[in-house]
Amino acid sequence: MVISKNMAEKFEQLARMIGNTPMLEISLKYKGEERKVYSKIEYYNYSGSIKDRVAYNIMKNAYEVGIIKEGDRIAEATSGNTGISFAAIGAYLGNPVTIFMPDWMTKERVNIMKSFGATIRLVSKEEGGFTGSIELANTMGAKEGVFLPQQFSNPINVAAHYETTGKEILDQLSKFEKTPDAIVAGVGTGGTIMGIKKSIQEFYPNCKAFPLDPSNSPTMASGGKIIGKHRIAGIGDEFIPKIVKLDELDDIIMIDDADAINMSRKLARTLGLGVGISSGANFLGALKAQDILENKDSVVVTVFADDNKKYLSTDLMKEQTIKPGYMAQDVELIGFKTIK
């Protein structure tokens, strides 16, 4: 199906605001040892997170194949960032959005989505939380014929990161005159790590891919069981999504949420990088990956998925008590170099 000239122009304009985010080479000392970590700065995207890549590609494909048109409603289950992305993109394209989201997500997420005109349906633990949100979205799709992006099972999620994030990483690392030894990414839908892995391993098949889980409630390590609570929003969503292929990935890296919070706070206060809690977890995960590889000079790439503005009502605003085994207190941040 051919997209209308007006809609094609809208997608072209959106494309200019999504992707091609900066990469930082962050210099630091960990336990007195000089190291570097490489990270994509994804809050430079349209609505402020890495999920814009996914939402854009799902919507563009849907319009191209004719399964949605202007005015049709979108319904999606989310823990926050994807819902914000669909709310923003839907507003621009003329598609109203209904979001199903666990009721323990931050009020900032809810208010941001509402600011874009989205309708929010909060789902309690008794109603199923994350899995209940997906079921309710699917029910709405079946009864009302709305468009369902289905981010947790949609292969376009993986393809978006294969085509964009992964290829950008390869290009930007080459400008730093580096080649990747490993990638680390927290797993929410799993699209980020699966797509980047596929893209990078076409050129560097020995590059490792480490998925990251909250140690407080390790979704992947537990086989998808709910065994605890954690505060790293956007990952560890109580089940293993269909697009995650653990047999294609390497060791699961686990980070405590308090340690992740302290690391995010340090990135903000030392380097002015106002990042979300998952970014602190990913940064520490990159250091753990270097330890697993037994090479402090390993080139490990990760992503800072979003900024700190969605966490201003959370424990990100409070320094966390340090416990044995925490890493952030042993990190001395020195500076960064930027490649666009």
Disulfide bonds with the S-S distance in Angstrom:
none
